[in-house]
Amino acid sequence: MGNLPNVNITLGNGKLGRSTATPDGVAGMILTAATVADKLDLNRHYQISSTRDLVGLGIDSDTNPLADKEIRAFYAQAGDGAELHLLFVSDVTTLTAMCDTDVDSPLSKLINGGGGRIRLVGVNKLPPLGYSPDLSACIDGDAITAAAMAHLCAQDFAEKIKPFRLLMPAPTWTGLTEGLFKPRQSSYNRVGFVLASDDPENNTAAIGQTLGRAAKIEPQQNIGRVKSGSIAPNGYFTDGSTYLEKAGYAESLHDAGYIFYRSFPTKNGCYLNDDSMAAPIADDYSNLNLGRIIDKANVIIYSVYIEEILDELTVDERGRIPEGACRSYEGMIRQAINNEMGRQISGFTPFVDPDQNPLSTSMLRVSAEITPKATLRKINVDLSFRNPALLNS
């Protein structure tokens, strides 16, 4: 980094021991589409707030079936009024091209068009006729290379205090698990793969629906949270099979790191299995909710400390930071985090070591640790009969 005055935040990882108000649910999507004269242009940023805006864009199920499906599915979950940013590309655009790290790529244009407010992104495509996917890893290889690009792009924007997490389709699944690409063996903790499909005709991934669920709930909550209710009455995989037909694959697909539909006995409808990202369990941000929490804290801390840049700091007789000043700097971010995230985390611990030499370094070092909320993935109950007579004999 250069010497330009700024606040630099480094995200720590590996500490969970596991193998200003921020726009928590602002979402954006990049979708393949066809232009609509005088209404919809490609590679242009749009912002909408309900399905009523589809008329103004000239989007319907005949002219643009993917865009119509995804936007309606998003609002079915997120509800009218939710802020949604959109960018449309031609049907020959690959997922990899959508997520390129170039400054003029569709993903970069979407994030910049949203003014840094977008925290959740979904990309999806309806391939053109004659498209031949690379299925050597049992899903379209375009999605795998796109995930690597999307992660790099997201990292770059995070450094600019515009963090986001992205949902990637797992298209054209062959229905096999042998040789299947395993997101959990990757290192893309800002990208999650959606194997669920809400489109029995074209088998496209349920990106808008999953994105809408994430936009609706609080950032610390899992998109598969049962209390949030079923996400759909019926669902499919991207190979065209129903979620019940492939129920026997659920464990292996879950362990591989995919997001897909599942069922619960005694519960109607289908639910999402989890919010896995394309990273190992040992990665602290290998789940969407944990990534969203750290992103939110990142933005809050930056917004607090940026006010202190180039301000004066009185030092003690040893040239060190007085205890009172240390507690003040800790209190600034503690108050901000507690105000904005108090109910979303278990605890927050900032610390400023007084044994620093700001006269020589012009730098203040701060450590800050979040204790997140745990996610109950399993509840084990021991159930048996009890005979009081035997206990008293």
N, C-alpha and C positions, 0 to 999 in steps of 0.2 A: 504494500500500500504506500501511497505517497504521503506527503506531510501536510496536506490540506486539512485544516481543523474539522473534526467530525466526531461522531460517536460510532465506534466499531463494536459490534456484538458478535461474539463467537459462540455458536451453539455447542454445548458439551454433549457427548453421546456415551453410552455404555454405563450410565450411572443408575439405571433403574434396577439392575440386577436381574434382568429377565433375559433365558436363552432367547389516552384519549379514547372514546368508545370506538371499537373497531367494527368494520362491516362483516361480522362473522359469517353471514349466509349469502353474501353477494356472489353470484355465480355467472359464468360465461360458457358459451358453447361455440365450437367451430364445427360446421356441418357442410357436407356437400349439398349443392342445390343448383337449380337452374334460374337464370335471371328472369325477372318479370318486368316488362317494359314500364318505365316511369314509377316503379315501386321497389324493386329489389335489385341491387347491384352486388356483384361478387367483390370480395376483398375490401369491403366497406364495413365499418363498425356501426352497429345498431344497438339501441337500448330500449327494452320494452318492460311492461309491468303486468301484463295479463294476456290471455289468449285473444282478447278483443283486438289486440294490436296486429294479429295475423292478417286481418282484412287490409290494413294499411300497407302491409308488405306484400300482399298478393299471394300469400301462402295458403294452399289448401292441399287436400290429400291427393288430388289429381296432378297438379303441376309440380308439387314438391312433397312427396309422401314422407320422406325421412324427416325433413324439417317440421312438417305438420305433426308427425307422431311424437317427435322428441320434445317439442315445445309444449304440446298439450300434456304430455306425460309429466314434464317438469312442474307445470302449474297444478296438475291434479294432486301433487304432493305438497308443493311449497305454498300454494294458495295465491289468489289474485293479490296484486300489490307487490309481490316479490320482485326485486330488481334482477333483471336478466340481461346480460350483454351477449350479442350475437355477431358472428362473422361467418359469411358463407363463401365456399370455394367451389370450383368446378368438380364434376364427378371423376375427372382423371387425376385429381390431386391425391397423392398418397397420404397416409397418416404420418409418415416420416417427414414429408414436405410440410404438412400442417404444423408440425412441432419443431421445425428446424430452429437452431439457435440464432440464425441470422436476424439482424435488426428489422428486416422487412418481412419476416416470415408471418404467416397467419397468427400463430400463437403470440408472437411479440406485438403484432398490431392489436390483437384483442386486449392484452394486458395494458398496453399503453392507452388504448382507446377508453378503457375503463378507469383511467386516472389512478391506477394503483389500488382501487377499491376491491377488485375481484380476488376472492380467496379460494374459490372452487371452480375448476374448469372441467368440461367434458368435451371430448372430440369423438366424432363418428362419421362414417361414410357409407353411402350406398354405391357399391362399385358399378362401373359402366358395363354394358353388355360386352361379353368377350373377355372380361378380366380374369386372369389366371393366377390365383394366389400361390405362394410358396408354402406348402403344408408340411414341410419336413419336420417341424416341431409340433404338428397336430393343430396349430392355429396359424392364421396368416402371419408369415414372417414380417410383414410390413409393420404390424403392431409391436413386435419385439424391438425392431430397430427404432421405431417411433418413441418407445418408452425411454430408451437411452437418451435420445435427443430432448425429449420433454423434461427429463430430470435435469439435464444440464441447463436448459433454458430456465427452469424453475429455480435452480440454485443461483443463477445469475440475477434473477429478479429479486430473490430473497436478500441478496447483498445490497440491493437498491431499496430495501424496506418495502418491497411489493411482493410478499410471499404468497404462494398459492399451492394447492395440491390438485392433481389431475387424475381424472378417470379415463382409462383407455379401454376400448372394446377388445375382446378376445374373439376376433371374427372367424367364421367358417371353421369352427371346431369340427374335427373329424369324428368326434364321439369316442375317441380312444384315449387311454391314459398312458399307455406304453410309449415312451418317447416324447410325451407331452412337455412343453416348456413349463418350467416351474418358477413362477415369480419369486417365491421365497428364497431361491438360490441366486437372485439378482441383488443389485445394490442401488435400486431406484426408489428410495423411501418417499419420494414425492409423487409417485405414480401407482395407481391401483388398477388391476385388470378385471373387467366386468364380463363374466361368462353368461350372465343372465340375459335372456331376450324376452321382450314384450311384443315381438313382431313375428307371428307364426307364418306370415306370407314371405317375408324376405330374410328372416332370422337375424336381423340387426340387433346389436346389444342394447340393453335397456339403460342407456346412458342418461337420458333426460330424466327418467323416473328415479334412478339412483341419485343423481345430482339434486333433484328436487327434495328427496328425503333428507339428504345432508344439509341442504339450505334451510330446511324447516326446523331441524332440531338444534339444540345447543352444541357448541363445538366439542365439549367433553363427552357427548353421548355417542354411542355406537349406532350406525345406520341400521343394524339388525336388531336393535333393542325391541324386545317383545312388547313392552308397555306402550311403545309408539304405534302399535297396531300392525296388521298385515299390510304389505305394500301393494298387493294385487290379489284378486280372487284366483287367478291362474297365471302360470308362467312357463317359460321354456328355456332351453339352452340354445346357444348359437349354432348347434347342429340341427335344430328343428325339433328335437325331442322335448317332451314335457318334463317339468321338474320332478314329477313323480316317477317317470320311466327311468330316470338316471339316479334315483335315490340311493342305489347301491354304490354309486361312485362318490357320494357326498364326502366321506372321510378323506379319500385320497385327493379330491379336488380342493378340499379345505386345507389340507396339509401342504398342497402345492402352492396355495396362496391366492386362489381366485375368489371373486365375489359372485355369488350365484343364489338362486332361490332354494329354499328348503321348507319343510313343513314340520309342524309340531302336532302330536296326538292331542285331541280335544280342542285344537284351535283351528278355526276356519281360515282359508286363504294361505298365501305363501309369504314368507319372510326372507330377508337377506341373511346369509349365514354369518357374516362378520364384515369388518371393514379393513381387511388386510391390504397392505401396500407391498410393492415388489421389493422386499428386503427381508433378511433373516429375522427371526424372532428376537435375537440378541440385540438388534438395532432398536434403540429407544423410540424411534419414530416409525416403526414397522406397522403401525395401525393409524388409520386416518384421524381418529379422534385425538391421539397424542400429538400428531403433527400439527393439527389445527390449534391445539392449546399452546404449543411452543411458538407457533407463528403469531398468535395473538399477543403473547407476552413480549415477543420481539418488537412488535410495532409499538406497544405501550411504553416499554422502557426507552426506546429510541425517542419517542415524542416527548418524554419527560426530560431526558438528559440533553437533548439537542439545545434546550434553553440555556444550558450551562456552558456551552462552548464559547471560549474566549472571555469568559467571566474571570474576575480576580479571585484568588484564594489566599487567605492569610495562613501562614505557616507558623509553627511554634519556634521556640528558641533553638531547637535542633534541626530546623529546616524540614520538619515532618508535618503531617496533617493533624491538627488538633482533634481530640476525641469528639468534641461537639460537632465539628464539621463532618466527621465520619458518620455520626449518627444521623445528621441532617441529610446527607446524600443517601443513606440507607432508607430513611423515612420517606423521601420523595417517591421512590419507586414502590416501596411497600404500600403506601397509601393508594397509589394509582392502580397497582395490581389488585389490591383488596377491593377497591371500588368497582373495577370493571370485571374482575374474575373471581371474586370471593366465593361464589356458590359453584364455580366451575372447577375448582382445584381443592386439594386437601390442605395445602399450606404453601407458604412462600418465605424464603429465608435469604435476604440480601446481606452482604458483609463488605465493609470497606476497611481494609487494614491500614491503621494509622502509620505504620512503618513504611512510608513511601517518600520519595524524594521528588516532588513535583517541580521544584526549582530547576533541577537538572533535566528532567524528562518532559515537563509540561504535560504530564499524563496522570490520569486517575484510574486505578485498577479497581474494578468492582466484581465481586462474584455474586451470583444470584442463582438459587436453586428452587425449582418448583417441585412440590410433592403432588403428583397428579391424583385424580380419583381412580380407583381400581375398577376394572370391568369384570363382572361376574360371568364367566363363560361356562362354569360348571358348578352345580350345587350337589354335594354328596350327602345323602340322608341314610342313616341306619334305621331301618324299620323292622320291628319284630313284635311278637306277643309278650305280654307280661302277666304273670300269675302271682298276685299278692300273697296267696296262701303258701306258695313255695318259698317266698322271701321271708316269711315269718316263722317258718318251721325250724 
